[in-house]
């Protein structure tokens, strides 16, 4: 298990931009690396393990910092346990196990939403299936009742109707994935890189044919084979102790059968020889190269060494391939890599996007050169130590949380299921610490020298069960929930007038801060769209004393993340650092803020990549709609009528000059329109002198503070339809919206709750209709996109192509019914209130969550008392208020529809609905 990449498959297209500090001199940078190596922290996740008489393994980690418990259930079954002709069963059952049990035959999310559960999900991969949620401590009995009910009391509720429904949902999920650019790649790679019959030679989601052929008897047998107690692990982390865990686990799980004895493969690496090549045609915005090797399985030292190596080769600005392909030769717009660790075998990936007109052979030749150089010489000591520290820093941040992906319960469960040891992360840590350039070099030689694609029987113990102790006739009641308690907010002002707000949080030795500047995309009004985003992004591309690569290397060596970006209403500079790195990291943050170089060379390097990213936005249906929709709703003469991706247009970015960026920075980056919010392990006495030292010289110019210009905008008085053609896509993307109130209105909570009932949660009306009832969509939602001056009310639904017309009708039916014969009910309101209030005590477990809420609160001119009273305001809402709010806000007859799909299949049907004037647009939003 690679410490920093628990979710390796999700890292496919991720470029990690780390940040940190040293001096501009290489010698000082090396000294900083040595200092941080000495400070490499040890991570200790205490736990105790016990096994029930039926074979169920339980791992308990006690962490009392918040009154919540993470419940993480892992089953030792994934797609590798399937057989040819019955693929996709593990993932299909993940869905079925959310659809009710013999004793609670209803949507699984309902009780958890009422109890305020967070980080709730279920996932399937090649090697396991897991279900997890964080619940307030009084809701633990309810959660264990529910989890044990689907482990031991499920099959009576798995009917033919539910099988057909969830089969359709899974197939829509498959269609939605394959509709994305490069969405068919990994299924093809699985087939081509593993031998026939290998459990990794098919995708987790399975084939359409196998899903269609699955019978009710087939899926019942699958459950009986794999979901017994002896093939499961339950991790309880948080506000819990071992004795309590033993009592509750025996009560709810002790009567569940162990399950049948299982035969499982331990390893099948399938190392390849020679080079195999293939070409695939797809609707993608750029040519992309995938080069991969079959490598050592998870849990081996070589797998961990290869995890370090892939970061050195292809992860982030400091990687060798980024510098060669993107930075120096500028022939690729993106390069990334990941070590795909799995139980039976691993795979080492390098991925690169070619710039237009670039020969793919040229990119591959450079990849081959750098791989050969690593094999011949190994990495440098500095590269290895920097990557080690960055890896550990990421692991430390993940271990702040008790649940969710990468949290402590996840780490312990993975260790037990994959390695039979909840504390296996310590072995991975040892592999990391013991890694030397020579060891990494040797691993590279063993696994990357050949075989590229350019793409044990033990008797089962005599398990027994106990007499059932749990009352299965009804759900356990959730006890009285604890009150939300937030840290005190300390405010002070620096000598330069910069307002600072500090919330102390000393659980782990990190500090997070966010400088919020009143600018954002809206400040581009009257100028070139994309200027704010481009300017902020350039802050990370070098200062007058550090070039871009030096800056990135210093930040990575310190384990610091530093980001600069813009949103619609604000621009931000954010930093997340370890306490041991705070001083040098502040030095870098101040340098970035006050001394940006705006190098012409860096501007031009970024320009090509930026334009390529705009093309990719236009190739992805949802982001394409968010480029077009704001102008349609706000009109041509408004600060919000810009692509809500913030990237601008190809023409505006092409015309940007250094003078434009310097002017934006000099105009808008000033302390008198900014606020710094800090959450972390520091005090005012510690942090204020440091802020004075490093930010005190940042002063406002003598000119008056700038203000964004907003024009009046009137809502549309009729419906309009805009169609964008995407030939061959298996899905249509439907987005409908209209003008809505700003985020600063007095009834914001009522609007939010009103929207949550309509489409803002899994069990909302829109999703239950289009996903759960009809099976036409993987997920349908509505959202209130609220900004400082105005907002949009949106409904979004990716649907299968042949149900485009019917889906539009259902969306309209839900809007109209909400205002007419089927208004919000008291039961719906009570469910939303329960969810929004019950999850509050655990909502601010992480510094990032607390930081974001404090920023939003202060931006609204409110204080911490207002934030703490959120639950009280929500509980005071009445159903008549929600109905009146819907009447005031929703206007289904005036919706602006943007529909992206294969117009040869859907255009005539959409026109037959007579929604309003129909206009066809090109990918830039221009009328055809």
WOJOWO-V497183 format. One record per backbone hydrogen bond with DSSP energy under -0.5 kcal/mol. NH is the residue of the N-H (numbers start at 1). CO is the residue of the C=O. E is the energy in kcal/mol with one decimal. If there is no record, write none. Layout:
BEGIN
nh=NH co=CO e=E
nh=NH co=CO e=E
END
This chain:
BEGIN
nh=5 co=2 e=-1.0
nh=8 co=5 e=-0.7
nh=8 co=6 e=-0.7
nh=10 co=7 e=-1.3
nh=11 co=8 e=-2.1
nh=12 co=9 e=-0.9
nh=14 co=11 e=-1.3
nh=16 co=14 e=-0.6
nh=17 co=15 e=-0.6
nh=18 co=16 e=-0.9
nh=19 co=555 e=-0.6
nh=19 co=560 e=-4.0
nh=20 co=551 e=-0.7
nh=21 co=554 e=-1.1
nh=29 co=25 e=-2.0
nh=30 co=26 e=-2.5
nh=31 co=27 e=-2.1
nh=32 co=28 e=-2.4
nh=33 co=29 e=-2.0
nh=34 co=30 e=-2.5
nh=35 co=31 e=-2.6
nh=36 co=32 e=-2.4
nh=37 co=33 e=-2.3
nh=38 co=34 e=-1.9
nh=39 co=35 e=-1.0
nh=40 co=37 e=-1.5
nh=44 co=42 e=-0.5
nh=45 co=43 e=-0.6
nh=46 co=44 e=-0.8
nh=48 co=60 e=-1.9
nh=50 co=58 e=-2.3
nh=52 co=56 e=-2.6
nh=55 co=52 e=-2.3
nh=57 co=232 e=-1.6
nh=58 co=50 e=-3.0
nh=59 co=234 e=-2.5
nh=60 co=48 e=-3.0
nh=61 co=236 e=-2.6
nh=63 co=61 e=-0.5
nh=63 co=238 e=-2.9
nh=68 co=66 e=-2.4
nh=69 co=135 e=-2.7
nh=70 co=237 e=-3.8
nh=71 co=69 e=-0.6
nh=71 co=133 e=-3.0
nh=72 co=70 e=-0.6
nh=72 co=235 e=-2.5
nh=73 co=71 e=-0.5
nh=73 co=131 e=-3.2
nh=74 co=72 e=-0.6
nh=74 co=233 e=-3.1
nh=75 co=129 e=-3.3
nh=76 co=231 e=-3.0
nh=77 co=75 e=-2.3
nh=79 co=125 e=-1.5
nh=80 co=126 e=-2.7
nh=81 co=78 e=-1.8
nh=82 co=79 e=-1.5
nh=86 co=83 e=-2.5
nh=89 co=86 e=-0.7
nh=91 co=204 e=-0.5
nh=92 co=88 e=-2.4
nh=93 co=89 e=-2.6
nh=94 co=90 e=-1.5
nh=95 co=91 e=-1.4
nh=96 co=92 e=-2.2
nh=97 co=93 e=-2.3
nh=98 co=95 e=-1.9
nh=99 co=96 e=-1.8
nh=101 co=104 e=-2.1
nh=102 co=153 e=-2.7
nh=106 co=104 e=-2.0
nh=108 co=98 e=-2.1
nh=110 co=107 e=-1.0
nh=112 co=108 e=-0.6
nh=113 co=109 e=-2.8
nh=114 co=110 e=-2.1
nh=115 co=111 e=-1.6
nh=116 co=112 e=-0.6
nh=116 co=113 e=-0.9
nh=117 co=112 e=-2.8
nh=118 co=134 e=-2.4
nh=121 co=119 e=-0.5
nh=121 co=132 e=-2.4
nh=123 co=130 e=-2.1
nh=125 co=128 e=-2.5
nh=129 co=75 e=-2.0
nh=130 co=123 e=-2.6
nh=131 co=73 e=-2.4
nh=132 co=121 e=-2.6
nh=133 co=71 e=-1.6
nh=134 co=118 e=-3.2
nh=135 co=69 e=-2.6
nh=135 co=133 e=-0.5
nh=136 co=115 e=-0.5
nh=137 co=67 e=-2.1
nh=139 co=136 e=-2.6
nh=140 co=137 e=-1.9
nh=143 co=139 e=-2.3
nh=144 co=140 e=-2.8
nh=145 co=141 e=-2.6
nh=146 co=142 e=-2.5
nh=147 co=143 e=-2.8
nh=148 co=144 e=-2.7
nh=149 co=145 e=-1.9
nh=150 co=146 e=-1.9
nh=151 co=147 e=-1.3
nh=152 co=148 e=-2.7
nh=153 co=149 e=-2.4
nh=157 co=154 e=-2.7
nh=158 co=155 e=-1.3
nh=159 co=157 e=-1.3
nh=163 co=159 e=-2.4
nh=164 co=160 e=-2.7
nh=165 co=161 e=-2.2
nh=166 co=162 e=-2.7
nh=167 co=163 e=-2.3
nh=168 co=164 e=-1.8
nh=169 co=165 e=-1.7
nh=170 co=166 e=-2.7
nh=171 co=167 e=-2.3
nh=172 co=168 e=-2.1
nh=173 co=169 e=-2.2
nh=174 co=170 e=-2.5
nh=175 co=171 e=-2.6
nh=176 co=172 e=-3.0
nh=177 co=173 e=-2.3
nh=178 co=174 e=-2.6
nh=179 co=175 e=-1.6
nh=180 co=176 e=-0.5
nh=180 co=177 e=-1.1
nh=183 co=180 e=-2.4
nh=185 co=182 e=-1.3
nh=188 co=184 e=-1.4
nh=189 co=185 e=-2.6
nh=190 co=186 e=-1.9
nh=191 co=187 e=-1.6
nh=192 co=188 e=-2.0
nh=193 co=189 e=-2.3
nh=194 co=190 e=-1.0
nh=198 co=195 e=-2.4
nh=201 co=198 e=-2.4
nh=206 co=203 e=-0.6
nh=211 co=207 e=-2.1
nh=212 co=208 e=-2.5
nh=213 co=209 e=-1.9
nh=214 co=210 e=-0.9
nh=214 co=211 e=-0.5
nh=219 co=215 e=-2.1
nh=220 co=216 e=-2.1
nh=221 co=217 e=-2.3
nh=222 co=218 e=-2.1
nh=223 co=219 e=-2.0
nh=224 co=220 e=-2.2
nh=225 co=221 e=-2.0
nh=226 co=222 e=-1.7
nh=227 co=223 e=-2.3
nh=229 co=257 e=-2.4
nh=230 co=258 e=-1.8
nh=231 co=228 e=-1.4
nh=232 co=229 e=-1.5
nh=233 co=74 e=-2.7
nh=234 co=57 e=-2.6
nh=235 co=72 e=-3.0
nh=236 co=59 e=-2.8
nh=237 co=70 e=-2.0
nh=237 co=235 e=-0.5
nh=238 co=61 e=-2.1
nh=239 co=68 e=-2.5
nh=240 co=238 e=-2.3
nh=245 co=241 e=-2.4
nh=246 co=242 e=-2.9
nh=247 co=243 e=-2.1
nh=248 co=244 e=-2.5
nh=249 co=245 e=-3.0
nh=250 co=246 e=-2.2
nh=251 co=247 e=-1.9
nh=252 co=248 e=-2.4
nh=253 co=249 e=-2.8
nh=254 co=249 e=-0.7
nh=254 co=250 e=-1.2
nh=256 co=253 e=-1.9
nh=260 co=224 e=-0.7
nh=264 co=262 e=-0.5
nh=268 co=344 e=-2.1
nh=276 co=452 e=-1.8
nh=278 co=454 e=-0.9
nh=284 co=282 e=-1.6
nh=289 co=352 e=-3.5
nh=291 co=350 e=-2.9
nh=292 co=453 e=-2.1
nh=293 co=348 e=-1.4
nh=294 co=451 e=-0.5
nh=295 co=346 e=-2.8
nh=298 co=342 e=-2.7
nh=300 co=297 e=-1.4
nh=304 co=300 e=-1.5
nh=305 co=301 e=-2.6
nh=306 co=302 e=-2.7
nh=307 co=303 e=-1.5
nh=308 co=304 e=-1.5
nh=309 co=305 e=-2.4
nh=310 co=306 e=-2.4
nh=311 co=307 e=-1.0
nh=312 co=308 e=-1.7
nh=313 co=309 e=-2.5
nh=314 co=310 e=-3.0
nh=315 co=311 e=-1.5
nh=316 co=314 e=-0.6
nh=319 co=316 e=-1.7
nh=320 co=312 e=-2.3
nh=321 co=313 e=-2.7
nh=323 co=319 e=-2.1
nh=324 co=320 e=-2.2
nh=325 co=321 e=-3.0
nh=326 co=321 e=-0.6
nh=326 co=322 e=-1.7
nh=327 co=322 e=-2.5
nh=328 co=323 e=-3.1
nh=329 co=324 e=-2.4
nh=331 co=325 e=-2.2
nh=332 co=325 e=-1.6
nh=333 co=353 e=-1.9
nh=334 co=353 e=-0.9
nh=336 co=351 e=-2.7
nh=338 co=349 e=-1.1
nh=340 co=338 e=-0.8
nh=340 co=347 e=-3.0
nh=341 co=339 e=-1.2
nh=346 co=295 e=-2.1
nh=347 co=340 e=-1.4
nh=348 co=293 e=-2.4
nh=349 co=338 e=-2.6
nh=349 co=347 e=-0.6
nh=350 co=291 e=-2.2
nh=351 co=336 e=-3.2
nh=352 co=289 e=-2.1
nh=353 co=334 e=-2.7
nh=354 co=287 e=-3.0
nh=354 co=352 e=-0.5
nh=355 co=331 e=-2.5
nh=358 co=355 e=-2.1
nh=362 co=359 e=-0.8
nh=363 co=359 e=-1.1
nh=364 co=360 e=-2.5
nh=365 co=361 e=-2.3
nh=366 co=362 e=-1.5
nh=367 co=363 e=-2.1
nh=368 co=364 e=-2.8
nh=369 co=365 e=-2.1
nh=370 co=366 e=-2.4
nh=371 co=367 e=-2.4
nh=372 co=368 e=-2.5
nh=373 co=369 e=-2.2
nh=374 co=370 e=-2.0
nh=375 co=371 e=-2.3
nh=376 co=372 e=-2.2
nh=377 co=373 e=-3.0
nh=378 co=373 e=-0.6
nh=378 co=374 e=-1.9
nh=384 co=380 e=-2.2
nh=385 co=381 e=-2.6
nh=386 co=382 e=-2.3
nh=387 co=383 e=-2.1
nh=388 co=384 e=-2.5
nh=389 co=385 e=-2.3
nh=390 co=386 e=-2.2
nh=391 co=387 e=-2.3
nh=392 co=388 e=-2.5
nh=393 co=389 e=-2.6
nh=394 co=390 e=-1.9
nh=395 co=391 e=-1.9
nh=396 co=392 e=-2.7
nh=397 co=393 e=-1.9
nh=398 co=394 e=-1.9
nh=399 co=395 e=-2.2
nh=400 co=397 e=-1.2
nh=401 co=398 e=-1.5
nh=407 co=404 e=-1.8
nh=408 co=401 e=-2.7
nh=409 co=402 e=-2.2
nh=411 co=407 e=-2.4
nh=412 co=408 e=-2.4
nh=413 co=409 e=-2.3
nh=414 co=410 e=-2.4
nh=415 co=411 e=-2.0
nh=416 co=412 e=-2.0
nh=417 co=413 e=-2.8
nh=418 co=414 e=-2.6
nh=419 co=415 e=-1.8
nh=420 co=416 e=-1.5
nh=421 co=415 e=-2.0
nh=424 co=421 e=-1.8
nh=425 co=422 e=-0.5
nh=426 co=423 e=-2.0
nh=427 co=424 e=-1.2
nh=428 co=424 e=-1.7
nh=429 co=425 e=-2.3
nh=430 co=426 e=-2.2
nh=431 co=427 e=-2.6
nh=432 co=428 e=-2.2
nh=433 co=429 e=-2.8
nh=434 co=430 e=-2.7
nh=435 co=431 e=-0.8
nh=435 co=432 e=-0.8
nh=440 co=436 e=-2.5
nh=441 co=437 e=-2.5
nh=442 co=438 e=-2.5
nh=443 co=439 e=-2.1
nh=444 co=440 e=-2.3
nh=445 co=441 e=-2.4
nh=446 co=442 e=-2.3
nh=447 co=443 e=-2.0
nh=448 co=444 e=-2.9
nh=449 co=445 e=-0.7
nh=453 co=292 e=-2.7
nh=454 co=276 e=-2.6
nh=455 co=453 e=-2.2
nh=463 co=461 e=-2.0
nh=464 co=53 e=-1.6
nh=466 co=254 e=-1.6
nh=469 co=251 e=-0.8
nh=470 co=251 e=-0.5
nh=472 co=470 e=-0.8
nh=474 co=471 e=-0.5
nh=479 co=138 e=-1.5
nh=490 co=488 e=-0.6
nh=490 co=502 e=-3.1
nh=492 co=500 e=-2.2
nh=494 co=498 e=-2.4
nh=497 co=494 e=-2.2
nh=499 co=674 e=-0.8
nh=500 co=492 e=-2.8
nh=501 co=676 e=-2.5
nh=502 co=490 e=-3.3
nh=503 co=678 e=-2.6
nh=504 co=488 e=-0.6
nh=505 co=680 e=-2.3
nh=510 co=508 e=-2.6
nh=511 co=577 e=-2.8
nh=512 co=679 e=-2.9
nh=513 co=575 e=-2.8
nh=514 co=677 e=-2.5
nh=515 co=573 e=-3.0
nh=516 co=514 e=-0.7
nh=516 co=675 e=-3.3
nh=517 co=515 e=-0.5
nh=517 co=571 e=-3.3
nh=518 co=673 e=-2.4
nh=519 co=517 e=-2.3
nh=521 co=567 e=-2.4
nh=522 co=568 e=-2.5
nh=523 co=520 e=-1.8
nh=524 co=521 e=-2.5
nh=525 co=522 e=-1.4
nh=527 co=524 e=-2.9
nh=529 co=527 e=-0.6
nh=531 co=528 e=-1.7
nh=534 co=530 e=-2.6
nh=535 co=531 e=-3.0
nh=536 co=532 e=-2.4
nh=537 co=533 e=-2.3
nh=538 co=534 e=-1.7
nh=539 co=535 e=-0.7
nh=539 co=536 e=-1.0
nh=540 co=537 e=-1.1
nh=541 co=538 e=-1.8
nh=542 co=539 e=-0.5
nh=543 co=546 e=-3.4
nh=544 co=595 e=-1.7
nh=548 co=541 e=-0.6
nh=551 co=547 e=-2.6
nh=552 co=548 e=-2.2
nh=553 co=549 e=-2.4
nh=554 co=550 e=-2.6
nh=555 co=20 e=-1.2
nh=555 co=551 e=-2.1
nh=556 co=552 e=-2.3
nh=557 co=553 e=-2.4
nh=558 co=554 e=-1.4
nh=559 co=555 e=-0.6
nh=559 co=556 e=-1.0
nh=560 co=19 e=-1.0
nh=560 co=555 e=-2.4
nh=561 co=576 e=-2.7
nh=562 co=560 e=-0.5
nh=563 co=574 e=-2.8
nh=565 co=572 e=-2.4
nh=567 co=570 e=-3.6
nh=571 co=517 e=-2.4
nh=572 co=565 e=-3.0
nh=573 co=515 e=-1.7
nh=574 co=563 e=-2.8
nh=575 co=513 e=-2.7
nh=576 co=561 e=-2.4
nh=577 co=511 e=-2.7
nh=579 co=509 e=-2.3
nh=581 co=578 e=-1.5
nh=582 co=579 e=-1.4
nh=585 co=581 e=-2.0
nh=586 co=582 e=-2.5
nh=587 co=583 e=-1.9
nh=588 co=584 e=-1.7
nh=589 co=585 e=-2.7
nh=590 co=586 e=-2.7
nh=591 co=587 e=-2.0
nh=592 co=588 e=-2.8
nh=593 co=589 e=-2.1
nh=594 co=590 e=-2.8
nh=595 co=591 e=-2.5
nh=597 co=542 e=-2.1
nh=598 co=542 e=-0.5
nh=603 co=599 e=-2.8
nh=604 co=600 e=-2.2
nh=605 co=601 e=-2.2
nh=606 co=602 e=-2.7
nh=607 co=603 e=-2.0
nh=608 co=604 e=-1.4
nh=609 co=605 e=-1.2
nh=610 co=606 e=-3.1
nh=611 co=607 e=-2.5
nh=612 co=608 e=-1.9
nh=613 co=609 e=-2.0
nh=614 co=610 e=-1.9
nh=615 co=611 e=-2.0
nh=616 co=612 e=-1.9
nh=617 co=613 e=-2.2
nh=618 co=614 e=-2.1
nh=619 co=615 e=-0.9
nh=620 co=616 e=-0.9
nh=620 co=617 e=-0.8
nh=621 co=619 e=-0.6
nh=624 co=620 e=-2.6
nh=625 co=621 e=-2.2
nh=626 co=622 e=-2.0
nh=627 co=623 e=-0.8
nh=627 co=624 e=-0.7
nh=628 co=624 e=-1.4
nh=629 co=625 e=-3.3
nh=631 co=628 e=-0.6
nh=632 co=628 e=-1.2
nh=633 co=629 e=-1.9
nh=634 co=630 e=-3.1
nh=635 co=631 e=-1.5
nh=641 co=638 e=-1.7
nh=642 co=640 e=-1.6
nh=644 co=626 e=-2.5
nh=646 co=643 e=-2.1
nh=649 co=529 e=-0.6
nh=653 co=649 e=-2.5
nh=654 co=650 e=-2.1
nh=655 co=651 e=-1.5
nh=656 co=652 e=-0.7
nh=656 co=653 e=-0.8
nh=661 co=657 e=-1.6
nh=662 co=658 e=-2.8
nh=663 co=659 e=-2.6
nh=664 co=660 e=-2.1
nh=665 co=661 e=-2.5
nh=666 co=662 e=-2.9
nh=667 co=663 e=-1.9
nh=668 co=664 e=-2.7
nh=669 co=665 e=-2.0
nh=670 co=668 e=-1.5
nh=673 co=670 e=-1.3
nh=674 co=671 e=-1.6
nh=675 co=516 e=-1.7
nh=676 co=499 e=-2.9
nh=677 co=514 e=-2.3
nh=677 co=675 e=-0.5
nh=678 co=501 e=-3.1
nh=679 co=512 e=-2.9
nh=680 co=503 e=-1.7
nh=681 co=510 e=-2.2
nh=682 co=680 e=-2.0
nh=687 co=683 e=-3.0
nh=688 co=684 e=-2.4
nh=690 co=686 e=-0.7
nh=691 co=687 e=-2.6
nh=692 co=688 e=-2.5
nh=693 co=689 e=-2.3
nh=694 co=690 e=-2.4
nh=695 co=691 e=-3.0
nh=696 co=691 e=-0.7
nh=696 co=692 e=-1.1
nh=698 co=695 e=-1.9
nh=699 co=697 e=-1.0
nh=710 co=708 e=-0.5
nh=719 co=893 e=-0.6
nh=720 co=895 e=-2.0
nh=721 co=917 e=-3.0
nh=722 co=897 e=-2.8
nh=723 co=919 e=-2.6
nh=724 co=899 e=-2.3
nh=725 co=921 e=-0.6
nh=726 co=901 e=-2.6
nh=729 co=726 e=-1.7
nh=732 co=799 e=-3.0
nh=733 co=900 e=-3.0
nh=734 co=732 e=-0.6
nh=734 co=797 e=-2.3
nh=735 co=733 e=-0.5
nh=735 co=898 e=-2.3
nh=736 co=795 e=-2.4
nh=737 co=896 e=-2.1
nh=738 co=793 e=-1.5
nh=740 co=791 e=-2.9
nh=743 co=787 e=-3.1
nh=745 co=742 e=-1.0
nh=748 co=745 e=-1.2
nh=751 co=747 e=-2.2
nh=752 co=748 e=-2.5
nh=753 co=749 e=-2.5
nh=754 co=750 e=-2.8
nh=755 co=751 e=-2.6
nh=756 co=752 e=-2.3
nh=757 co=753 e=-2.0
nh=758 co=754 e=-1.6
nh=759 co=755 e=-3.4
nh=760 co=755 e=-1.4
nh=764 co=761 e=-1.5
nh=765 co=757 e=-2.0
nh=766 co=758 e=-2.5
nh=768 co=764 e=-2.4
nh=769 co=765 e=-2.0
nh=770 co=766 e=-2.6
nh=771 co=767 e=-2.2
nh=772 co=767 e=-1.6
nh=773 co=768 e=-2.5
nh=774 co=769 e=-2.5
nh=776 co=770 e=-2.1
nh=777 co=770 e=-1.3
nh=778 co=798 e=-0.5
nh=781 co=796 e=-2.5
nh=782 co=759 e=-2.0
nh=783 co=794 e=-2.7
nh=785 co=783 e=-0.8
nh=785 co=792 e=-2.9
nh=786 co=784 e=-1.4
nh=787 co=790 e=-1.8
nh=791 co=740 e=-2.3
nh=792 co=785 e=-2.2
nh=793 co=738 e=-2.6
nh=794 co=783 e=-2.9
nh=794 co=792 e=-0.6
nh=795 co=736 e=-2.7
nh=796 co=781 e=-3.3
nh=797 co=734 e=-2.6
nh=798 co=779 e=-0.8
nh=799 co=732 e=-3.2
nh=799 co=797 e=-0.6
nh=800 co=776 e=-2.0
nh=801 co=730 e=-1.6
nh=803 co=800 e=-2.2
nh=804 co=801 e=-1.6
nh=807 co=803 e=-2.2
nh=808 co=804 e=-2.1
nh=809 co=805 e=-2.0
nh=810 co=806 e=-2.0
nh=811 co=807 e=-2.4
nh=812 co=808 e=-2.4
nh=813 co=809 e=-2.4
nh=814 co=810 e=-2.2
nh=815 co=811 e=-2.2
nh=816 co=812 e=-3.1
nh=817 co=813 e=-2.5
nh=818 co=814 e=-1.8
nh=819 co=815 e=-1.2
nh=820 co=816 e=-1.1
nh=822 co=817 e=-2.4
nh=823 co=820 e=-0.5
nh=829 co=825 e=-2.3
nh=830 co=826 e=-2.5
nh=831 co=827 e=-2.1
nh=832 co=828 e=-2.2
nh=833 co=829 e=-2.9
nh=834 co=830 e=-2.5
nh=835 co=831 e=-2.3
nh=836 co=832 e=-2.9
nh=837 co=833 e=-2.0
nh=838 co=834 e=-2.6
nh=839 co=835 e=-1.4
nh=840 co=837 e=-1.1
nh=842 co=839 e=-0.5
nh=843 co=839 e=-0.6
nh=843 co=840 e=-1.4
nh=844 co=840 e=-0.6
nh=845 co=842 e=-1.1
nh=850 co=846 e=-1.9
nh=851 co=847 e=-3.3
nh=852 co=848 e=-2.5
nh=853 co=849 e=-1.9
nh=854 co=850 e=-2.4
nh=855 co=851 e=-2.5
nh=856 co=852 e=-2.2
nh=857 co=853 e=-2.4
nh=858 co=854 e=-2.7
nh=859 co=855 e=-2.3
nh=860 co=856 e=-1.1
nh=861 co=858 e=-1.7
nh=862 co=857 e=-2.3
nh=867 co=863 e=-1.6
nh=868 co=864 e=-3.1
nh=869 co=865 e=-1.8
nh=870 co=867 e=-1.5
nh=871 co=868 e=-0.5
nh=873 co=869 e=-2.2
nh=874 co=870 e=-2.4
nh=875 co=871 e=-2.7
nh=876 co=872 e=-1.1
nh=877 co=874 e=-1.5
nh=882 co=878 e=-1.7
nh=883 co=879 e=-2.3
nh=884 co=880 e=-2.6
nh=885 co=881 e=-2.5
nh=886 co=882 e=-2.2
nh=887 co=883 e=-2.2
nh=888 co=884 e=-2.1
nh=889 co=885 e=-2.3
nh=890 co=886 e=-2.3
nh=894 co=891 e=-2.0
nh=895 co=892 e=-0.8
nh=896 co=737 e=-3.0
nh=897 co=720 e=-3.1
nh=897 co=895 e=-0.6
nh=898 co=735 e=-3.2
nh=899 co=722 e=-2.7
nh=900 co=733 e=-2.5
nh=900 co=898 e=-0.5
nh=901 co=724 e=-2.0
nh=901 co=899 e=-0.5
nh=903 co=901 e=-1.1
nh=905 co=902 e=-2.0
nh=906 co=902 e=-1.4
nh=907 co=903 e=-2.0
nh=910 co=906 e=-2.4
nh=911 co=907 e=-2.6
nh=912 co=908 e=-1.8
nh=913 co=909 e=-0.6
nh=913 co=910 e=-1.2
nh=914 co=911 e=-1.6
nh=917 co=719 e=-0.8
nh=919 co=721 e=-2.7
nh=921 co=723 e=-3.2
nh=922 co=926 e=-2.4
nh=925 co=922 e=-1.9
nh=928 co=920 e=-2.9
END
